[in-house]
């Protein structure tokens, strides 16, 4: 997922920044990719699976498919 898609789904870059504990929304605007260390928090807050956020790093498994 591109950061712009995340921003749209989350309701704005300010909401993403607040969720992951950043002081400035401009940091989120500068993301080229979603930082992997923020994926668990984004998943928990916005209910977007980390496998969708960074499919290059997190693979879907049968267990994650059943859990969803």
LINRANOR-V426247 format. One line per field, one symbol per residue. psi: psi as a letter, one per 40 degrees, with the letter a starting at -180 (. if undefined). A space follows every 10 residues. Layout:
BEGIN
psi = ???
END
This chain:
BEGIN
psi = hiddddddde fiddddddde fidhddddde hdihhdeedd dddddefhhd dddgeedhih idddddd.
END
